[in-house]
């Protein structure tokens, strides 16, 4: 299970006790301000705890939704346009305008941490919007998975989200041609 520094202080009582637990391997420091009671943690949960305002998108969200079995080399996250730049090498940050940021946001529990990501309907629009930026293999794999899941998806949501996306009408036409 993952803990913030504040939660760790509550559990152990003091900074001295935290250092003692770290030395005894009863506690592990995962990242700045992120601790765990096990040595191996899910990186998505660790990033979500360290940066609570991010939403996973792109290849990271496809992986979390089970649309792709390709483990992302970089974790793609969306933040508000005016957010502070994340300088971690493994994180690819996309700055998103406020009117699109929360569109399709959902939560998923991983290791006791709520990991925010975009829902499948939003990710379908993102797939077609960014189709030229993805490798052909990843694009076809995710597109095929969407075709299999299309009956369980909410088309009304897709239409609503498309209104907030650049070239939304064009994306809806692409969905009709390539997915349905």
Beta strands, then each sheet from edge to edge (+ up, - down):
strand 1: 2-4
strand 2: 28-31
strand 3: 34-36
strand 4: 55-56
strand 5: 75-80
strand 6: 91-96
strand 7: 105-110
strand 8: 113-118
sheet 1: 1+ 3- 2+
sheet 2: 4+ 5- 6-
sheet 3: 7+ 8-
end
